[in-house]
C-alpha cells in the first residue's frame, strides 16, 4: 500500500469535480473504451512511485490521434484534467490524478508507422514500447538504443526525457527525438520537427515537448533516430574493493575518451539483493558492468584499455561475454536491480532519486551520499549510469511507518542538495513529476520556473494537461 503524499505536496491535491455530463459524453463517444470501473481507475491512478492519490474519474482508451483529440476537446469543454498514460512505469508521481480528471491511456496506439532505414529514422505511435520497436526493426540491421530499464513506451520516454544505460554513448531522448505529433490542450493537432537531421526553422517546439511530462499536450506520434547494430559487442563485469575504486576507474575511462557504450555501477548491497533474487552468484562487492560496441578490433582495444585502468584501482574477477546469451545474463543483474531490491524487504516501497553531476564530481557526491545512507539504518540500493554522472539511490521504507519515510526523504533532500552544490541536477532522467518540484526551484531559480509557468499558461490556459506536476499553477 502506498503512503499518503508528504505535507509539502498536499497543496497539489485540489480535486476538481468531473461533471456527469462529461462522463456521459465520453461514454457516448468511446462506448466500452471509456471505463469508470474502480479497478481500472485505480490501475491508472498509480505508478512506480511511493505516493498515493485518489484515482481518476474515468479511463479513456485511445486508439488514434482523433480519439485523443476528441477526448481532450471534451475535457477542455468541461474544464477537467487529462493525464496521459502509457504503461505506468514512471517513478515520480507523474500519473497521479492529484486534481482529478480522466486518464488517457494510449497503450493501444502501438503501431510502427514508418521505417526509413536509409535515413536511420522510424516513426511510431506513442504506445509502442522500446522492446517492441527493436523487435520490429531488427531485420533492418538497425536498433533504437535508449534503454531506461523498464519496457517503457516511446511516448512516455519522450514525455519524461528518458535516457538509461546507453546514454553515455548514444545520448538521451532529447538527442534522439526528431519530430512529434502532439494534441494540444485545445484538442488541436500540431506537428513539430521533421525527419531531417537538423533545422533552424523557428522555435524548437520538439525540445519543448520532450520532457514536458504531459503538461503541455499529449504526444500521438514520435519520430526517432536509429543506429546501425554494432559489428561486435562485448560485455564485462569487474568487481572492486570499494565504490571509490569503481568510480575512479569510470572517471578515467571517460576522461581518456574511451567510446564505451555502457558503464553501470552496482553497489555491494544491490549485488547481494540481485544474487538472492536471481541466483547469479556474483561477487558481493561493488562492480562495474560495461559494454563495448564497434568492430572486433576496436572492441578488443577498448576492453583491454579499460581492464588496464581497472587493474590500477584494484579491479578483479573480470568476466567477459560476447554472445547474446552471455550478455543477457550479465545485464540481468542491472535490469533486475530495482525489483530485486523491492523483494528484499516484503511490503516495502522505494523512495527513489536520480541526481546527475559532472563526471569530475561523481566520486565526492557518491561517497558522501553512501556514508549518510549507511549511517541512517535505512536499507537502500544504489545503481548508476556512472559514465555520464547519473546515479540512483532507492531507500526502502515500510509505508506504514511515517518515521521511515521522514528519514528517507531527508536522505533524498541531502543528496539532491549535494548534487546541486556540485553543479549537478536534481533529476538526470526520472523527471520532476510531483516529487521534485521544490528542487526544481532551487536548481533553476524562481525566475526560470516563472518562465515555465508562463509557457504553461499560454499553451494550456485552463490548466487541464496533467496539472500539479513540475511546478504549481
C-alpha positions in Angstrom: 0.0 0.0 0.0 1.4 3.4 -1.0 1.8 6.2 1.6 -0.1 9.4 1.6 1.5 12.4 -0.1 4.0 14.3 2.1 2.9 17.6 3.6 4.7 19.7 1.0 2.8 18.0 -1.8 -0.6 18.2 -0.3 -1.4 21.6 -1.8 -1.4 19.9 -5.2 -4.4 17.8 -4.1 -7.2 20.0 -5.4 -9.8 17.6 -6.7 -11.9 19.2 -9.5 -15.3 17.8 -10.0 -15.9 15.7 -13.0 -19.4 16.5 -14.2 -21.7 13.6 -15.0 -22.3 15.3 -18.4 -18.6 14.8 -19.3 -18.7 11.1 -18.4 -21.9 10.7 -20.4 -20.3 12.4 -23.4 -17.1 10.3 -23.1 -19.2 7.1 -23.0 -21.2 8.2 -26.0 -18.0 8.8 -28.0 -15.9 5.9 -26.8 -18.5 3.3 -25.6 -16.8 0.4 -23.9 -13.4 2.2 -24.3 -14.4 4.6 -21.6 -14.3 2.9 -18.2 -15.4 4.1 -14.8 -14.8 0.8 -13.1 -12.9 1.3 -9.8 -10.3 -1.4 -10.6 -9.5 0.2 -13.9 -9.3 3.7 -12.4 -7.1 2.5 -9.6 -4.7 0.8 -12.0 -4.4 4.1 -13.9 -4.1 6.1 -10.7 -0.7 4.8 -9.5 2.8 4.4 -10.9 6.1 3.1 -9.5 6.4 6.0 -7.1 5.6 5.6 -3.4 2.8 8.2 -3.4 -1.0 7.7 -3.2 -3.7 9.9 -4.5 -7.3 9.5 -5.5 -7.8 7.6 -8.8 -9.0 9.4 -12.0 -12.8 9.7 -12.5 -12.6 7.7 -15.8 -10.1 6.0 -18.1 -10.4 6.5 -21.9 -8.5 4.0 -24.1 -7.5 5.9 -27.3 -6.7 4.1 -30.5 -6.0 7.0 -32.8 -4.9 10.7 -32.8 -8.6 11.5 -33.5 -9.6 9.7 -30.3 -7.0 11.7 -28.3 -8.1 15.0 -29.8 -11.8 14.3 -29.2 -11.1 13.3 -25.6 -9.1 16.4 -24.9 -11.7 18.6 -26.5 -14.4 17.2 -24.3 -12.2 17.6 -21.2 -11.5 21.2 -22.2 -15.1 21.9 -22.6 -15.8 20.8 -19.0 -12.5 22.2 -17.6 -11.4 18.7 -16.4 -7.8 17.5 -16.3 -6.3 15.0 -18.7 -3.4 12.7 -17.6 -1.7 10.7 -20.4 -0.9 7.1 -19.5 1.5 4.7 -21.3 2.4 1.6 -19.2 2.7 3.2 -15.8 6.5 2.9 -15.1 7.2 6.4 -14.1 8.8 6.9 -10.7 8.0 10.5 -9.6 4.2 10.5 -9.4 3.7 11.6 -13.0 0.5 9.6 -13.4 -1.3 10.6 -10.2 -4.6 12.4 -10.7 -3.9 14.9 -8.0 -6.6 17.3 -9.3 -8.9 14.6 -10.5 -9.8 14.2 -14.2 -9.5 11.5 -16.8 -6.7 9.1 -17.6 -6.0 9.0 -21.3 -4.5 5.6 -22.0 -2.5 5.5 -25.3 -1.1 1.9 -24.9 -3.4 0.7 -27.8 -1.8 3.2 -30.1 1.1 0.8 -30.6 1.8 0.7 -34.3 5.2 1.3 -36.0 4.1 3.7 -38.7 7.1 4.1 -41.0 10.6 2.6 -41.0 13.0 4.7 -43.1 16.1 2.5 -42.8 18.0 4.5 -45.4 17.6 7.7 -43.3 18.1 5.9 -39.9 14.7 7.0 -38.6 11.4 5.4 -37.6 8.0 6.9 -36.8 5.8 5.2 -34.2 2.7 5.8 -32.2 3.2 6.6 -28.5 2.2 3.2 -27.1 5.0 1.4 -28.9 7.4 0.1 -26.3 11.2 0.1 -26.7 11.4 -3.7 -26.8 8.6 -3.9 -29.4 10.3 -1.3 -31.5 13.6 -3.1 -31.6 11.9 -6.4 -32.4 10.1 -4.8 -35.4 13.2 -3.2 -36.8 15.8 -6.0 -36.2 15.6 -7.2 -39.8 16.9 -3.8 -40.9 20.3 -4.1 -39.1 19.4 -1.1 -37.0 18.4 -0.6 -33.4 17.0 2.1 -31.0 19.5 2.4 -28.2 17.6 4.3 -25.4 17.2 1.8 -22.6 15.7 3.1 -19.3 15.5 -0.4 -17.9 11.7 -0.7 -17.9 9.9 -1.6 -21.1 8.5 1.9 -21.3 6.5 3.4 -24.2 8.3 5.7 -26.6 5.6 8.3 -25.9 6.3 8.2 -22.2 10.0 8.1 -22.7 9.7 11.3 -24.8 7.4 13.0 -22.3 9.9 12.4 -19.4 13.1 12.9 -21.5 14.2 9.4 -20.5 17.7 8.0 -21.0 19.2 4.9 -19.4 22.2 2.6 -19.7 23.3 3.6 -23.2 23.2 7.3 -22.7 26.9 7.7 -22.3 27.4 6.8 -26.0 24.0 7.4 -27.7 22.6 10.3 -25.7 19.1 10.7 -24.2 15.6 11.1 -25.7 16.4 14.8 -26.1 19.1 14.0 -28.7 17.1 11.2 -30.4 13.6 12.6 -30.9 13.5 14.3 -34.3 9.8 15.1 -34.7 6.5 14.8 -32.8 2.7 14.9 -33.4 1.0 16.5 -30.4 -2.6 17.1 -29.4 -2.7 20.5 -27.6 -4.8 21.5 -24.6 -7.5 22.8 -27.0 -7.6 19.5 -28.9 -5.7 20.9 -31.9 -3.2 18.5 -33.7 0.2 20.0 -34.4 3.5 18.7 -35.7 6.9 19.7 -34.6 10.2 19.0 -36.4 10.9 16.8 -39.5 12.9 13.7 -40.4 15.8 16.0 -41.4 18.8 15.7 -39.0 18.8 19.4 -38.2 16.7 22.5 -38.6 17.0 26.2 -37.8 13.3 26.9 -38.5 11.7 28.8 -35.6 11.3 27.8 -32.0 12.4 24.3 -31.2 8.9 23.0 -30.2 10.1 19.4 -30.3 12.5 20.0 -27.4 9.8 22.0 -25.6 7.5 18.9 -25.7 10.3 16.4 -24.9 10.4 16.4 -21.1 7.2 18.3 -20.6 5.7 15.3 -18.7 2.3 15.7 -20.3 1.8 19.2 -19.0 1.7 20.9 -22.5 0.0 18.3 -24.7 -0.5 14.6 -25.5 2.2 13.0 -27.8 0.5 10.9 -30.5 3.4 10.2 -32.9 7.2 10.2 -32.4 10.0 10.1 -35.0 13.3 8.9 -33.5 16.8 8.3 -34.7 18.1 4.7 -35.3 21.6 3.4 -35.3 23.4 0.6 -37.1 23.8 -2.6 -35.0 27.4 -2.8 -34.0 29.5 -5.3 -35.8 30.8 -6.6 -32.5 29.5 -6.2 -28.9 31.3 -7.4 -25.8 30.3 -7.0 -22.2 32.3 -7.3 -19.0 31.8 -7.3 -15.2 34.6 -6.2 -12.9 34.5 -6.2 -9.1 36.2 -3.6 -7.0 37.3 -3.4 -3.3 35.3 -0.2 -2.9 32.8 2.2 -4.6 35.5 4.8 -4.8 37.8 2.4 -6.8 35.0 1.7 -9.2 34.1 5.3 -9.6 37.7 6.4 -10.1 38.0 3.8 -12.8 34.9 5.2 -14.5 36.2 8.8 -14.4 39.5 7.8 -16.0 37.6 5.8 -18.8 35.5 8.8 -19.7 38.3 11.4 -19.4 40.5 9.3 -21.7 37.8 9.4 -24.3 37.2 5.6 -24.5 33.9 5.3 -26.5 32.3 2.9 -24.1 28.7 2.2 -24.8 27.6 1.4 -21.2 29.2 1.6 -17.8 26.9 0.8 -14.8 27.8 0.8 -11.1 26.1 -1.6 -8.8 27.0 -1.4 -5.1 27.6 -4.4 -2.8 24.1 -4.1 -1.2 22.4 -4.3 -4.5 24.6 -7.2 -5.7 23.5 -9.2 -2.6 19.9 -8.4 -3.4 20.3 -9.4 -7.0 22.1 -12.7 -6.1 19.2 -13.5 -3.7 16.6 -12.8 -6.3 18.2 -14.3 -9.5 20.9 -16.7 -8.2 23.6 -15.1 -10.4 26.4 -15.8 -7.9 28.2 -12.5 -8.4 31.0 -11.5 -6.1 29.3 -9.4 -3.4 31.4 -6.3 -3.9 30.9 -3.1 -5.8 31.0 -3.8 -9.5 31.1 -2.1 -12.9 29.0 -3.6 -15.7 30.4 -2.5 -19.1 29.6 -2.9 -22.7 31.7 -2.1 -25.8 30.4 -1.5 -29.3 32.3 -1.4 -32.6 34.4 -3.6 -34.9 36.0 -6.7 -33.4 39.4 -4.9 -33.3 38.1 -1.7 -31.7 36.0 -3.6 -29.1 39.1 -5.6 -28.1 41.2 -2.5 -27.9 38.6 -0.7 -25.7 38.1 -3.6 -23.4 41.9 -4.1 -22.9 42.4 -0.4 -22.1 39.5 -0.4 -19.6 40.8 -3.6 -17.9 44.2 -2.0 -17.5 42.7 1.1 -15.9 40.6 -1.1 -13.6 43.7 -3.1 -12.6 45.2 0.2 -11.4 42.3 0.6 -8.9 42.2 -3.0 -7.6 39.6 -4.3 -10.1 39.4 -8.0 -10.2 37.3 -11.0 -11.3 36.8 -9.7 -14.9 34.2 -11.8 -16.6 33.8 -11.3 -20.4 30.7 -12.1 -22.5 30.5 -11.9 -26.3 27.4 -14.0 -27.1 23.9 -12.5 -26.7 23.1 -15.2 -24.2 26.1 -14.4 -22.0 25.5 -10.6 -22.3 21.8 -11.1 -21.3 22.9 -13.0 -18.2 25.2 -10.3 -17.1 22.8 -7.4 -17.8 20.1 -9.2 -15.8 22.0 -8.0 -12.7 21.4 -4.4 -13.7 17.9 -4.7 -15.1 16.6 -6.7 -12.1 18.1 -4.5 -9.5 15.0 -2.4 -8.7 12.7 -5.4 -8.4 15.3 -7.5 -6.5 15.6 -4.6 -4.0 11.8 -4.3 -3.6 11.5 -8.0 -3.0 14.3 -7.9 -0.4 12.0 -6.2 2.0 8.5 -7.5 1.6 5.8 -4.9 1.6 8.3 -2.0 1.2 8.2 0.9 -1.2 11.2 2.7 -2.7 11.9 6.4 -2.2 13.9 6.8 -5.4 16.1 9.6 -6.6 18.4 10.1 -9.6 20.8 13.0 -9.4 23.4 13.7 -12.0 26.6 15.6 -11.5 29.7 16.5 -13.7 31.8 13.4 -14.0 34.7 15.0 -12.1 32.5 15.5 -9.0 30.9 12.0 -9.1 33.2 10.4 -6.5 32.6 13.2 -4.0 28.9 13.1 -4.4 28.5 9.3 -4.3 30.8 8.7 -1.3 29.2 11.3 0.9 25.8 10.1 0.0 26.7 6.4 0.7 28.1 7.4 4.1 24.8 9.2 5.0 22.7 6.3 3.9 24.8 3.8 5.8 24.5 5.9 9.0 20.7 6.2 8.6 20.0 2.5 9.1 17.5 2.5 6.2 18.2 -0.3 3.7 18.9 1.0 0.2 20.1 0.1 -3.2 22.5 2.0 -5.4 22.9 1.8 -9.2 24.2 4.3 -11.6 24.8 5.2 -15.2 28.0 6.5 -13.9 29.6 7.1 -17.4 27.5 10.3 -17.6 27.5 11.1 -13.9 23.9 9.8 -13.2 23.1 7.5 -10.3 20.1 6.3 -8.4 19.5 5.6 -4.7 16.4 3.7 -3.7 15.6 4.0 0.1 13.4 1.0 1.1 10.8 2.0 3.5 7.7 0.5 5.3 4.9 2.7 4.0 3.1 2.1 7.3 5.9 3.8 9.3 6.0 7.6 8.7 9.3 7.8 10.6 11.0 5.7 7.9 9.6 7.9 5.1 10.8 11.0 7.0 14.4 9.6 7.2 14.3 8.6 3.6 13.0 11.9 2.4 15.7 13.6 4.5 18.4 11.5 2.8 16.9 12.3 -0.6 16.9 16.0 0.2 20.6 15.9 1.4 21.6 14.0 -1.7 19.9 16.4 -4.1 21.3 19.4 -2.3 24.8 18.0 -2.5 24.3 17.3 -6.3 23.2 20.9 -6.8 26.1 22.2 -4.8 28.4 20.3 -7.1 26.8 21.9 -10.2 24.6 18.9 -11.0 20.9 18.5 -11.4 18.0 17.2 -9.2 17.0 14.7 -11.8 19.1 13.1 -14.5 16.3 11.1 -16.1 13.2 10.4 -13.9 11.8 13.9 -14.4 10.3 16.2 -11.8 6.7 15.0 -11.5 5.4 15.6 -8.0 8.4 14.6 -6.0 11.0 17.2 -7.2 9.0 20.4 -7.7 10.7 22.1 -4.7 14.1 21.0 -6.0 13.4 22.5 -9.5 13.0 25.9 -7.9 16.3 25.5 -6.1 18.1 24.3 -9.2 16.8 26.7 -11.8 15.7 29.7 -9.7 12.3 31.3 -9.3 12.6 33.3 -12.5 13.2 30.3 -14.7 10.2 28.4 -13.1 8.1 31.5 -13.6 9.0 31.5 -17.3 8.0 27.8 -17.5 4.7 28.8 -15.9 4.2 31.5 -18.5 4.6 28.9 -21.2 2.2 26.6 -19.5 -0.4 29.3 -19.1 0.0 30.3 -22.8 -0.4 26.8 -24.1 -2.8 25.4 -21.5 -4.8 28.4 -20.1 -7.3 26.1 -18.4 -4.5 24.1 -16.7 -6.0 20.8 -17.7 -2.9 19.0 -19.0 -1.6 16.9 -16.2 -1.9 19.7 -13.6 0.1 19.7 -10.4 3.2 18.4 -12.0 6.7 20.0 -12.4 5.5 23.3 -10.8 2.4 24.8 -9.2 -0.1 26.9 -11.2 
